[in-house]
Amino acid sequence: MSQPPPASFQTIRKILPYTTVAAVLALIYMGWIFYARSNQNRELQRQADQKEIEQARKTDAMYGSGQLKILLFYATPAVVAKGASTQLCYSVANATTVNIDQGVEEIKPSLNRCVPVKPASSTTYTMTATDDKGHQVTQSINVTVR
């Protein structure tokens, strides 16, 4: 004759369906959490990609979109005492040559450069940038001498 199973085995048999259901529910919950987070991460990545594309468009527009463009041209300081010097700062995009009138030293195209000047009297400086196709753009600034 066979003996009846031990009491602990019978207890396990009674609770097994409940623990199985609990394990399946836990797996479904974990799957839902991972799925939701995965979707959220995809949406955040899509937003980051969109922001990067927009920033690239702004940068391209700012630097002339392949066109000749004077980005900056200013004097610092713009008002100087007689005999004092100032800096003419400039930034150009897509230029092959750049010059500033009024006897300013020879300059090269740059995204950020300053050249020293020492005006004897109030002066208007005009910068001309030229691209490889011969197109030109100009911009002027005033330096006041007191």
C-alpha positions as a printed Julia matrix, in Angstrom:
146×3 Matrix{Float64}:
  0.0     0.0     0.0
  1.04    3.46   -0.63
  1.38    5.94    2.14
 -0.4     9.3     2.08
  1.84   12.27    1.22
  3.32   14.2     4.14
  1.38   17.17    5.54
  3.85   19.73    4.17
  3.32   18.39    0.64
 -0.43   18.71    1.03
 -0.04   22.29    2.27
  2.08   23.14   -0.77
 -0.57   21.6    -3.03
 -3.21   23.8    -1.47
 -1.31   27.08   -1.81
  0.35   26.36   -5.18
 -2.51   27.78   -7.32
 -2.49   31.0    -5.29
  1.27   31.48   -5.51
  1.18   30.75   -9.23
 -1.48   33.41   -9.72
  0.55   35.85   -7.59
  3.71   35.13   -9.62
  1.86   35.6   -12.92
  0.35   38.89  -11.68
  3.79   40.06  -10.56
  5.24   39.25  -13.99
  2.4    41.09  -15.75
  2.93   44.12  -13.5
  6.69   44.12  -14.13
  6.1    43.81  -17.87
  3.69   46.74  -17.79
  6.22   48.85  -15.84
  9.02   48.07  -18.33
  6.72   48.73  -21.3
  5.58   52.09  -19.86
  9.14   53.16  -19.11
 10.29   52.05  -22.54
  7.57   54.17  -24.16
  8.47   57.11  -21.95
 12.16   56.77  -22.86
 11.3    56.64  -26.57
  9.21   59.82  -26.23
 11.99   61.6   -24.32
 14.51   60.54  -26.97
 12.19   61.76  -29.74
 11.85   65.13  -28.0
 15.63   65.37  -27.52
 16.19   64.54  -31.2
 13.64   67.18  -32.24
 15.34   69.77  -30.02
 18.74   68.89  -31.51
 17.36   69.29  -35.05
 15.86   72.67  -34.17
 19.15   73.8   -32.61
 21.02   72.7   -35.75
 18.6    74.75  -37.88
 19.16   77.81  -35.68
 22.93   77.36  -35.81
 22.84   76.96  -39.59
 20.73   80.12  -39.95
 22.97   82.03  -37.56
 26.1    81.13  -39.52
 24.62   82.18  -42.83
 23.22   78.9   -44.16
 26.14   78.72  -46.56
 25.71   82.4   -47.46
 28.22   85.16  -46.89
 27.31   86.9   -43.65
 28.8    89.35  -41.15
 27.83   87.9   -37.81
 29.37   90.58  -35.56
 31.2    93.87  -35.98
 31.65   96.13  -32.97
 34.15   98.29  -31.1
 34.98   97.77  -27.47
 34.95  100.35  -26.05
 33.04  102.41  -28.62
 33.98  105.71  -26.9
 37.65  106.39  -26.12
 39.74  109.26  -24.8
 42.04  111.07  -27.2
 45.2   108.98  -27.72
 43.59  105.8   -26.32
 43.11  102.6   -28.28
 40.09  100.35  -28.8
 39.43   96.9   -30.22
 37.44   96.29  -33.4
 35.92   92.83  -33.07
 34.35   90.87  -35.88
 32.91   87.54  -36.89
 32.13   86.45  -40.45
 30.71   83.31  -42.02
 31.6    81.9   -45.43
 34.02   84.7   -46.32
 37.3    84.28  -48.17
 38.6    87.81  -47.58
 37.83   90.5   -45.02
 39.12   94.04  -44.72
 38.41   97.08  -42.58
 39.05  100.54  -44.03
 40.82  103.46  -42.3
 44.22  101.79  -42.43
 43.43   98.85  -40.17
 45.96   96.0   -40.4
 45.32   93.16  -42.85
 42.82   90.72  -41.36
 41.62   87.23  -42.21
 38.14   85.68  -42.01
 37.35   84.54  -38.47
 34.43   83.61  -36.25
 35.94   85.57  -33.37
 38.76   88.06  -33.69
 39.6    91.55  -32.44
 42.18   93.96  -33.84
 43.55   97.01  -32.03
 43.06  100.52  -33.46
 44.04  103.95  -32.17
 41.83  106.57  -33.83
 43.04  110.2   -33.72
 39.47  111.49  -33.99
 35.95  110.08  -34.16
 35.99  107.55  -37.0
 33.59  105.36  -38.92
 35.08  101.96  -39.72
 33.6    99.87  -42.55
 34.24   96.17  -42.82
 33.84   94.43  -46.18
 33.66   90.64  -46.46
 33.87   88.83  -49.79
 33.11   85.2   -50.59
 34.63   82.92  -53.23
 31.95   83.94  -55.77
 32.75   87.63  -55.45
 29.69   88.57  -53.38
 30.34   91.32  -50.84
 28.68   92.47  -47.64
 29.6    95.54  -45.59
 28.88   96.86  -42.15
 29.99  100.08  -40.44
 30.56  101.13  -36.84
 31.49  104.43  -35.23
 34.22  104.98  -32.67
 33.89  108.28  -30.82
 37.0   110.06  -29.53
 36.5   112.57  -26.71
